[in-house]
Amino acid sequence: MKKKNRNLTRKFHMKKIVLFVAVCVIIVGGLTGCSVRKYKSHWNAVAFVHSNTSQKANMSFSSFEGTIVYELNCKGENEVLHYSSTLESGSADVFYDNSGEKVLMFSVKNGSDANGFVRDLQKGKIYIIVEATEKCTEGQFKFEIINEVGN
């Protein structure tokens, strides 16, 4: 009888240990920022200011290298993505993904600027990916979801 109780006690303690380890793994994963984001940002910048809300994203900088990803939310029909950018030197490609496919939105380089719209957006998340192909200086990028009917 004692041996049977000892085996039950061991099994109970093993289950507690396994449960404790599983909880620890989940907690550590959550605290370390494990994410399932589709695109990752990795950049180096000087005098860098940026913001991202559900409808707007912007960045301005003295110098920028790398990739930054913004996430906007398209709420439905008649919404378009307005973009504008200026860049003193360097070059960057800007992509968007609204349907599972990364599509080139525009490119800027060495003193150029860009201004335009992306239409035919689907309801849901829109990823905007700014990739510096060369070190960029004195630049600004702005993105905003607006209602086309209101314009």
HUMOUR-V553243 format. One record per residue. N is the residue number from 1. RES is the residue in one letter. SS is DSSP state (H for helix, E for strand, C for the rest). NEAR is the number of other C-alpha atoms within 10 Angstrom. D_FIRST is the distance of its C-alpha to the first C-alpha in Angstrom with 1 decimal. Layout:
N & RES & SS & NEAR & D_FIRST
N & RES & SS & NEAR & D_FIRST
//
This chain:
1 & M & C & 5 & 0.0
2 & K & H & 7 & 3.8
3 & K & H & 8 & 5.4
4 & K & H & 9 & 5.2
5 & N & H & 10 & 6.4
6 & R & H & 11 & 8.7
7 & N & H & 11 & 10.0
8 & L & H & 12 & 10.8
9 & T & H & 12 & 12.4
10 & R & H & 12 & 14.3
11 & K & H & 12 & 15.6
12 & F & H & 11 & 16.7
13 & H & H & 12 & 18.5
14 & M & H & 12 & 20.1
15 & K & H & 12 & 21.4
16 & K & H & 12 & 22.8
17 & I & H & 12 & 24.5
18 & V & H & 11 & 26.0
19 & L & H & 12 & 27.3
20 & F & H & 11 & 28.7
21 & V & H & 12 & 30.5
22 & A & H & 11 & 31.9
23 & V & H & 12 & 33.2
24 & C & H & 12 & 34.8
25 & V & H & 12 & 36.5
26 & I & H & 11 & 38.0
27 & I & H & 11 & 39.2
28 & V & H & 11 & 40.8
29 & G & H & 12 & 42.4
30 & G & H & 11 & 43.9
31 & L & H & 9 & 45.1
32 & T & C & 8 & 46.8
33 & G & C & 8 & 48.9
34 & C & C & 10 & 47.5
35 & S & C & 9 & 49.7
36 & V & C & 7 & 50.7
37 & R & C & 8 & 54.3
38 & K & C & 9 & 56.6
39 & Y & C & 15 & 59.1
40 & K & C & 13 & 58.7
41 & S & C & 13 & 61.2
42 & H & E & 11 & 62.0
43 & W & E & 12 & 65.3
44 & N & E & 12 & 67.3
45 & A & E & 16 & 70.0
46 & V & E & 13 & 72.4
47 & A & C & 10 & 73.6
48 & F & C & 15 & 71.2
49 & V & E & 12 & 70.9
50 & H & E & 13 & 68.9
51 & S & E & 11 & 67.3
52 & N & E & 15 & 65.4
53 & T & C & 12 & 65.0
54 & S & C & 15 & 64.3
55 & Q & C & 16 & 68.0
56 & K & E & 19 & 69.6
57 & A & E & 20 & 69.1
58 & N & E & 18 & 71.5
59 & M & E & 16 & 71.8
60 & S & E & 22 & 74.6
61 & F & E & 18 & 74.8
62 & S & E & 16 & 77.0
63 & S & E & 18 & 75.2
64 & F & E & 24 & 72.3
65 & E & E & 21 & 70.6
66 & G & E & 17 & 67.6
67 & T & E & 19 & 66.1
68 & I & E & 19 & 65.2
69 & V & E & 20 & 63.6
70 & Y & E & 22 & 64.2
71 & E & E & 19 & 62.6
72 & L & E & 21 & 64.6
73 & N & E & 18 & 64.0
74 & C & E & 22 & 66.4
75 & K & C & 16 & 66.2
76 & G & C & 12 & 68.2
77 & E & C & 13 & 71.6
78 & N & C & 15 & 74.8
79 & E & E & 21 & 73.1
80 & V & E & 20 & 74.4
81 & L & E & 22 & 73.5
82 & H & E & 18 & 76.4
83 & Y & E & 21 & 76.4
84 & S & E & 16 & 78.8
85 & S & E & 20 & 78.9
86 & T & E & 20 & 81.2
87 & L & E & 23 & 80.9
88 & E & E & 18 & 83.3
89 & S & E & 18 & 82.2
90 & G & E & 21 & 79.5
91 & S & E & 21 & 78.0
92 & A & E & 23 & 75.1
93 & D & E & 17 & 73.8
94 & V & E & 21 & 72.2
95 & F & E & 18 & 70.0
96 & Y & E & 22 & 68.3
97 & D & E & 19 & 65.4
98 & N & C & 19 & 65.3
99 & S & C & 14 & 64.1
100 & G & C & 11 & 61.9
101 & E & C & 9 & 64.9
102 & K & C & 14 & 66.3
103 & V & E & 14 & 70.1
104 & L & E & 13 & 72.8
105 & M & E & 17 & 74.3
106 & F & E & 18 & 77.0
107 & S & E & 18 & 77.9
108 & V & E & 22 & 79.8
109 & K & E & 19 & 81.5
110 & N & C & 15 & 84.0
111 & G & C & 14 & 85.7
112 & S & C & 14 & 84.9
113 & D & E & 17 & 83.4
114 & A & E & 14 & 81.7
115 & N & E & 13 & 81.7
116 & G & E & 13 & 80.6
117 & F & E & 15 & 78.2
118 & V & E & 13 & 75.4
119 & R & C & 12 & 75.6
120 & D & C & 11 & 73.5
121 & L & C & 20 & 70.2
122 & Q & C & 17 & 67.1
123 & K & C & 14 & 65.0
124 & G & E & 13 & 62.1
125 & K & E & 17 & 61.7
126 & I & E & 22 & 64.5
127 & Y & E & 20 & 63.9
128 & I & E & 23 & 66.9
129 & I & E & 23 & 66.8
130 & V & E & 22 & 69.4
131 & E & E & 21 & 69.6
132 & A & E & 21 & 72.1
133 & T & E & 16 & 73.6
134 & E & E & 16 & 75.7
135 & K & E & 15 & 75.4
136 & C & E & 23 & 76.7
137 & T & E & 22 & 78.7
138 & E & E & 18 & 79.9
139 & G & E & 22 & 78.2
140 & Q & E & 19 & 77.1
141 & F & E & 20 & 75.1
142 & K & E & 17 & 74.7
143 & F & E & 22 & 72.8
144 & E & E & 21 & 72.7
145 & I & E & 22 & 71.7
146 & I & E & 17 & 74.6
147 & N & E & 16 & 75.6
148 & E & H & 14 & 78.4
149 & V & H & 9 & 79.9
150 & G & H & 7 & 80.5
151 & N & C & 5 & 82.6
//
